[in-house]
Amino acid sequence: PYAFTSPALVNTIYGRWWHPEDEKAGANPVPNSPLPWTGDYQDGLGNKITMLAYANPEDRSDERKRSDGYGIARFRKSTREVTFECYKRFTDVTKDKDSQFPGWPITFHMSENDGRKVFAKLPRFSVKDYENPVYQVIDDRDGEILYTTRSESRLVEAPVYAPGKYTVKAGKDQPELTVLEGYEVKAP
């Protein structure tokens, strides 16, 4: 999954850098990135991370080069895209939209941020009179809501991530109607 941490608005007390110890790109670096240290890494606690972009200070003594800044997350409902933008502190985005830190923006489809592997898809369904219904998938074992989302079309084919029994609810703006109940997905 993607995560976004914007630079501090004032980066004077504890300056922040992304600086791998070996000063090398990680495995699978971002193609054509202007940044040298992108790719897959393991942090000091053993967590696996993928660095897509960062904003390192050029000169901490110059307030315009300390990498102070702010971030904007834009959600395009029509395309289901998310864009993370990262601007220098003194940028007026209404006048200078192209002045982001090098390597930015980062754009991805919202489905890329799930992180789970699809095990199977439930039978297709549609909700009469609703072009893009909201639907919800519930794990019948414990009643856990696995996810709730709006469909990109009238016809829905909901993914699940493990064998089990599932219930699906749907509706125009709220998942109020049960459209599939106790459907069993078996392991191969």
C-alpha positions in Angstrom: 0.0 0.0 0.0 1.0 3.6 -0.6 1.7 6.0 2.2 2.5 9.7 2.0 4.3 11.8 4.5 4.7 15.4 3.4 7.8 17.4 4.4 7.6 19.5 7.6 6.3 23.0 7.0 9.3 24.3 8.9 12.4 22.0 8.7 14.8 23.9 11.0 15.1 21.9 14.2 15.3 18.3 13.0 16.1 18.2 9.4 15.0 15.1 7.6 16.7 13.2 4.8 16.2 10.0 2.9 19.8 8.7 2.7 20.4 4.9 2.4 23.6 3.9 4.1 25.1 2.4 1.0 24.0 5.4 -1.1 22.6 3.1 -3.8 19.3 2.7 -5.5 17.2 -0.1 -4.0 15.9 -3.1 -6.0 13.3 -2.1 -8.6 14.1 1.7 -8.7 11.6 4.1 -10.2 12.4 4.2 -14.0 13.6 7.6 -15.2 13.4 9.2 -11.7 15.5 12.3 -11.1 16.1 10.9 -7.6 19.0 8.5 -7.1 17.7 6.5 -4.1 14.3 5.0 -5.1 13.3 1.4 -5.0 12.9 -1.4 -2.4 14.7 -1.2 0.9 14.6 -2.6 4.4 14.5 -0.1 7.3 16.5 -0.4 10.5 13.7 -2.3 12.1 13.4 -4.8 9.3 10.3 -3.4 7.7 10.2 -3.6 3.9 9.5 -0.3 2.2 9.5 1.0 -1.4 10.7 4.6 -1.8 9.1 6.2 -4.8 10.0 9.9 -4.1 11.4 12.1 -1.3 12.5 15.7 -0.7 15.9 16.1 0.8 17.3 19.4 2.0 19.8 21.1 -0.4 21.1 23.7 2.1 19.7 23.9 5.7 21.0 27.4 6.1 18.9 28.8 3.3 15.2 28.7 4.1 14.3 28.2 0.5 16.5 25.1 0.2 15.7 23.3 3.5 13.0 21.2 1.9 10.4 22.7 4.1 7.1 22.0 2.3 3.6 20.6 2.2 1.7 17.9 0.5 -1.6 17.7 -1.3 -3.5 14.4 -1.9 -5.9 14.7 -4.8 -8.6 12.1 -5.3 -10.1 11.9 -8.8 -13.4 10.1 -8.3 -14.1 9.8 -12.0 -10.9 7.8 -12.7 -10.3 6.4 -9.3 -6.8 7.8 -9.3 -5.0 9.3 -6.3 -2.2 11.8 -6.8 0.3 12.8 -4.1 1.8 16.2 -4.7 4.8 17.6 -2.8 5.5 21.3 -2.9 8.2 23.6 -1.5 7.1 25.8 1.4 6.8 29.1 -0.5 5.0 27.7 -3.6 1.7 29.2 -4.5 0.0 26.2 -6.2 -2.6 28.5 -7.8 0.2 30.1 -9.8 3.0 27.6 -10.1 1.7 24.0 -10.3 4.9 22.7 -11.8 7.2 23.6 -8.9 7.0 20.3 -7.0 10.1 18.7 -5.5 11.9 16.5 -8.1 10.3 13.1 -8.5 6.8 14.3 -7.7 3.9 13.9 -8.2 3.1 10.2 -7.6 -0.2 8.9 -9.2 -1.8 5.5 -8.7 -5.2 3.8 -9.1 -7.0 3.4 -5.8 -7.2 -0.4 -6.3 -3.4 -0.5 -6.2 -3.5 0.6 -2.5 -5.2 -2.5 -1.3 -2.2 -4.8 -0.9 -4.3 -8.0 -0.6 -4.1 -10.7 -3.2 -7.4 -11.6 -4.8 -8.3 -15.3 -4.2 -11.6 -15.4 -6.2 -14.4 -13.2 -7.4 -18.0 -13.5 -6.3 -20.7 -14.0 -8.9 -21.5 -10.9 -11.0 -24.5 -8.8 -9.9 -26.1 -5.5 -10.7 -28.5 -3.4 -8.7 -31.5 -2.3 -10.7 -31.6 1.4 -11.5 -28.1 2.2 -10.1 -25.3 2.9 -12.6 -22.4 2.8 -10.1 -23.7 1.2 -6.9 -21.9 1.2 -3.5 -21.3 -2.3 -2.5 -20.0 -4.0 0.7 -18.5 -7.5 1.1 -18.9 -9.1 4.5 -17.1 -12.2 5.8 -19.9 -14.4 7.3 -17.6 -16.1 9.8 -17.4 -13.1 12.0 -19.5 -10.4 10.3 -16.4 -8.4 9.5 -16.9 -5.9 6.7 -14.0 -6.6 4.3 -14.5 -3.4 2.3 -17.1 -1.0 1.0 -16.6 0.8 -2.3 -18.4 2.3 -5.3 -18.5 0.2 -8.4 -17.0 1.6 -11.6 -19.9 0.2 -13.6 -23.5 -1.2 -13.3 -22.1 -4.8 -13.3 -20.2 -5.7 -10.1 -17.7 -8.6 -9.7 -16.5 -8.3 -6.1 -13.1 -9.8 -5.2 -12.5 -11.8 -2.0 -9.2 -12.7 -0.5 -9.7 -16.2 1.1 -12.0 -19.2 1.0 -15.1 -18.7 3.1 -18.8 -17.6 3.0 -19.6 -14.1 2.0 -22.6 -11.7 2.0 -22.8 -8.7 -0.3 -24.9 -5.7 0.2 -25.4 -2.8 -2.3 -27.3 0.3 -3.0 -27.3 3.7 -4.6 -25.2 5.5 -1.9 -25.4 3.1 1.0 -25.1 -0.8 1.0 -28.7 -1.3 2.1 -29.9 -4.2 0.0 -28.6 -7.8 0.4 -27.8 -9.0 -3.2 -25.8 -12.2 -2.3 -26.0 -14.1 1.0 -23.9 -16.9 2.3 -22.1 -17.5 -0.9 -19.3 -20.0 -0.4 -15.9 -19.7 -2.0 -13.9 -23.0 -1.6 -10.2 -23.6 -1.7 -9.1 -25.5 -4.8 
